[in-house]
Amino acid sequence: MKVQNIKNIDKFFQVVDACKGKVELVTGEGDRLNLKSKLSQYVSMANIFSNGEIPELEIIAYERDDIDKLIEFMMNE
């Protein structure tokens, strides 16, 4: 799923951390980074971050409940 205009990055990672299954970030090169890993969170955000806002990410969640959490976050963002 593509997510756009994440302004509250801390809240985004709280939602990711609350997910039960694997949540991955797909890089522009097609690599997949585990977003539940703190190291991956820091590395990926350092590369993507622009003006305190994340314009667009492609993420993959494998559990239906996790997808619902992420969609709810984006709708309420």
Beta strands, then each sheet from edge to edge (+ up, - down):
strand 1: 2-6
strand 2: 23-26
strand 3: 32-34
strand 4: 54-61
sheet 1: 1+ 4- 2+ 3-
end
